[in-house]
């Protein structure tokens, strides 16, 4: 049997983070981080197959964290899907140009999220 894939969800809004965790827990091993700093600590001790990354976060934005990931050899190949309530073309274009696999708009639909995760992992 294939091992379950591990997802790291990063979002400073705790209710959003918990909701994402609930949506994914039946299909994936899920790690939750409320900041880029916490996400980095999780990555140091856990193997992660994909990162769901909020864009608008205090201290380090999702875009800034994505740049840090891409500059770190151990993490540069982990697929990232941005999650944001800002569905502007500017955000979407920047997300894709900085290497994200996809973009999901909040509030997140479970079916769409699972579909996009599976596509990014394929």
C-alpha positions in Angstrom: 0.0 0.0 0.0 1.3 3.5 -0.9 2.2 5.8 2.0 -0.2 8.7 2.5 1.0 12.0 1.1 1.8 14.7 3.6 0.5 18.2 3.2 1.7 21.3 5.0 -1.0 24.1 5.2 0.3 27.6 6.1 -2.2 30.3 7.1 -2.2 32.9 9.8 -6.0 32.8 10.1 -6.5 29.9 12.6 -10.1 29.1 11.6 -9.1 28.8 7.9 -6.1 26.7 8.9 -8.3 24.3 11.0 -10.9 24.1 8.3 -8.3 23.1 5.7 -6.9 20.5 8.1 -10.4 19.0 8.6 -11.0 19.0 4.8 -7.8 17.1 4.2 -7.3 14.8 7.2 -9.2 11.8 5.7 -7.0 11.8 2.6 -3.6 13.1 3.7 -1.3 13.4 6.7 -1.7 17.1 7.5 0.6 19.6 9.2 -0.7 23.0 10.1 1.5 26.2 10.5 0.3 29.7 11.4 3.4 31.4 10.1 6.3 30.9 7.7 8.6 30.5 10.7 6.4 27.6 12.1 6.3 26.1 8.6 10.1 26.0 8.4 10.3 24.3 11.8 7.8 21.6 10.6 9.8 21.1 7.3 13.0 20.5 9.2 11.5 17.5 11.0 8.9 16.1 8.6 8.8 15.0 4.9 6.1 17.0 3.1 4.8 16.3 -0.4 3.0 19.6 -1.0 2.5 23.0 0.6 -0.7 25.0 0.7 0.4 28.5 1.3 -1.6 31.6 2.2 -0.4 34.8 0.5 -1.4 37.5 3.0 0.4 36.8 6.2 2.2 39.1 8.7 6.0 39.1 9.0 6.6 36.9 5.9 4.1 36.9 3.0 3.4 33.7 1.1 5.3 35.2 -1.9 8.4 35.9 0.3 8.2 32.4 1.9 7.9 30.9 -1.6 11.2 32.6 -2.5 12.9 31.2 0.6 11.7 27.7 -0.3 13.0 28.0 -3.8 16.4 29.0 -2.5 16.7 26.0 -0.2 17.8 22.8 -2.0 15.9 20.5 0.3 12.6 22.3 -0.3 12.9 23.9 -3.8 11.1 21.0 -5.5 8.1 20.7 -3.1 5.0 21.7 -5.1 3.2 24.8 -3.7 -0.4 25.8 -4.2 -1.2 29.3 -3.1 -4.5 29.8 -1.2 -5.9 33.4 -1.0 -9.1 35.3 -0.8 -7.6 37.7 -3.3 -8.5 36.4 -6.7 -7.0 39.2 -8.7 -5.2 38.6 -11.9 -2.1 40.3 -10.4 -2.0 37.8 -7.5 -2.6 34.8 -9.8 0.1 35.9 -12.3 2.6 36.5 -9.5 1.8 33.1 -7.9 2.4 31.2 -11.1 5.5 33.2 -12.1 7.2 32.5 -8.8 6.7 28.8 -9.3 3.4 27.8 -7.7 1.7 24.8 -9.2 -1.8 26.3 -8.8 -3.9 28.9 -7.0 -7.1 28.3 -4.9 -9.5 31.0 -3.9 -10.9 31.2 -0.4 -13.4 30.1 0.8 -12.0 26.8 -0.4 -14.2 24.0 -1.7 -13.0 20.6 -0.5 -13.6 18.9 -3.8 -11.7 21.6 -5.8 -8.9 21.6 -3.2 -8.5 17.8 -3.3 -8.6 17.8 -7.2 -5.9 20.5 -7.4 -3.7 18.8 -4.8 -3.9 15.5 -6.7 -3.1 17.2 -10.0 -0.1 19.0 -8.4 1.2 15.7 -6.9 0.7 13.7 -10.2 
